[in-house]
Amino acid sequence: MSFGERIRGRRIELDIGLNDFADRIGCSPAYWSRIERDKEKPPRDELIERAAAILGLTLDELFIRAERLPPDMQRELGRVVIAYRRFRAVGQR
């Protein structure tokens, strides 16, 4: 399931209208509709964070669906890479 599909599904599940949701996160309904239909790439980090809070979803889930690292991991990219490499090495034994 894509980022847009997950967001749209959860928004509909919670009975939040598109216009209301877009207003609450601070963007136009047309832009957000394109995101939900996968006509646009996932939005900037701040909008993903607001969407997660409104929809009761975890940041990690949404950033994974957006195919990028959460902001805290972006700041620690070197450590993330090292930890990943160690994890992969242990798993290959």
N, C-alpha and C positions, 0 to 999 in steps of 0.2 A: 504494500500500500504506500502510495506516495505521500509527501508532506501535505499537499493540497487536499487529497482524499481524506486523510486522517483529520485534518482541521475541519473540513466541511462536515464530515460524518459526526464528529463530536459536537460541533456547533448546532447541527440539526437535532441531535439527540437531546441537547439541553434546551431546545426550542428558543434559540437566540437568532433573531433575524439578521440577515446580512448587513443591512444598513445600521442597525444598532451595534453589531459587533465591530464593524469598520469604524464607527464613531468612537467606540470605547477604546480601540487600540490606536486611533489617531491616523487613519488613512482614508482614502476614498473607497466607497463601495465598489466602484468599477475596478479599481486596482486589486482589491481583495478578492473579488470574484475571479479575476484572471489567475490569481495565485491558487485559489481553490480548484480551478479547472486545469491547472498545470500549464497555463499559457504564459506564465511568468515564473522566474526562478523564485525560490523561497526568499522572503524579505530580509531586511537587515536584522541583526541580532536583537535590537530593542523591541521590535515588533513580535519576534518569536517569543521573547520573554513575556511580553504582555499577553499574547495569545495563550501561552501555557497557563498563566495565572488565572485568566478568565475561564478557560476551559477545564481547569483542574488536571492538566496533563504535566508530566515531568519535563523539565528542560532537556534532559538527556535524550528522551524519546524524540522530541521535536527536532533537536539538532542532528540526531542520527538520520531522521527522515529527510532533513534538509541537506544531508551529506556534507556536514562540516562539524568541526569541533565546537563544543560550548565555549563561551568566552573565557572561563577560568582555565580551561585546558589550552586555549590559544596562547594565553600569557605564559604558560609553562610548557611550551611545545617541546623543548629539548628534553625535559623530564618525561613527557608523555611518550616520546619516541623511544627513549631508553627503556622505560617500563614495558612498552609493547614488545620491543626486541627481546627483553629478558623473558617475558611471558611466552613468546613464540618459541624461544630456545628450549625452555622447560617442557613445553608441549610436544616438541619433536623428539624428545628422548625416549 
